[in-house]
Amino acid sequence: MTEDKKNWEPSASIENLKTRSRVLSKIRQFFSERFVLEVDVPNISQNTVSDPNLDSFSLRHNGSRLYLQTSPEYYLKRLLADTREDFFYLGKAFRSGEVGPLHNPEFTILEWYRCGWDEFSLMDEVFDLIKFISNEYDHSIKSQKFTYLNYFQKIMNINPHTATLALLQEICVKRFGSQWNDASRTCCLDLLFSQIIQPKLPTGIVFIYDFPECQSGLSEIREFPEYNVSRRFELFYNSIELGNGYFELTSGEEQRSRFLSDNIQRKIQFKHSIAVDENLLSALDHGLPNCSGIAIGFDRLLMCLIGEKTISSVISFPWES
Amino acid sequence: MTNYSTNEFKSGLKVILDGDPCSIIENEFVKPGKGQAFSRVKLKNLKTLKTLERTFKSGESIEAADVVDMDMQYLYNDGDFWYFMDLSTFEQYQASRQAVADSVKWLSEQDMCLVTLYNGDPLLVVPPNHVELQIVETDPGVRGDTAQGGNKPAKLTTGAIVKVPLFVDQGETIKVDTRTSEYLGRVR
């Protein structure tokens, strides 16, 4: 957003809005050619994520609390369990408190699932999609895949899966100050990855996969002799994080125990607990097909394709706060 | 004791870091999609004037620093301290050599300065952007030489040395920009 703009004016140029409209239709064309069905799911629900790092907007209606959805994930999984079809959602999602040059609390998310696919096939499709929508902007676009371990060892010279918490804390304190001396394992890893490793990723499209087990979210686990990893991957474009994907966890029982440990974490952080989404768990118990899914921040993707530096330059009107 | 949470961080906010008062220059929100949110903050240490960078967990809070900027009149110095007065209350403050630091070479009595108080004591003194001072020492002026470039050093009453054009003479009063030590013109 340029400083001299008047308050009532849009933050995106008309050129960027035209590109946005064109890219939105190309995404729909891409999935339609591949028989992935677009579906609209509710933005408002009685349930929401329990992930301690995500805050939902809440509202009251007739005495009950409702939440704006941080992603369409739970609804899409209920559809998958019921139909075993491939779906995508391209629409709004909401995350409270996330405001910055690369964050807008109300944003457009692209999320899709592929039944029977592993995470590597899905990474290939993500790159196909980016080539398809970017062919008029960036012909030379390249894609590379690395494990989380690979890049951590290359830059930090430690194994993030086997390093002790004490060692991780020591590195964080040395680099970022004494306030990190009691940080959790996942917090240390997030700090080191986002502040040191991410800026050193190669340009173009990069997939980082096999995340630490403590950061598995809703993904399956892959077992190695000395440690386990999460079958989770992240998508980066010129070092900017664009999306997160999983080879999805299908066990309702395991999912329930992760939700419960989320709430323990929330308690430690003085956040109120979030009721477990029984509808999602029932759907998992009914049977979620083996599948992979990814959520991409559409506004950021567009920002990267055009070469803009802030998300507000590709959305019509910025967050009012 | 007041604390500021990272979501209140904004440029100009005064906080205490490692025991020193600091001013926030820039605050950037950083958040991995599935991870912990951070505030990457650029600060200026108001004692050393060094710029530093820190990363905080979102929601973490740090102590506020009792720092205020006030316009005060410079009165005099006794060699150990420099004395300033708040003209609205006539209250006097003594600033240490460390607080006046490099500003000392621009201070002339009765000038209005910006004094930063930390817990009630002067921490920093910023002289007016423009001051008028007399030249006490410089090479003799070259008459008529007003068009050609070239300059020479001149010593001012406060001890500051600035570059002045060749035609300026000893005893003359000149106007100087204290931020750049640049000569701005003669004052009649």
Interface residues (C-beta under 8 A of the other chain):
Chain A: D51 N53 G97 E98 V99 G100 P101 H103 F176 G177 Q179 A183 T186 C187 D190 L191 F193 S194 Q195 Q215 G217 R232 E234 E241 G243 N244 Q269 A295 G297
Chain B: N7 E28 F29 V30 K31 P32 G33 K34 G35 Q36 A37 F38 R40 R54 T55 F56 K57 S58 G59 E60
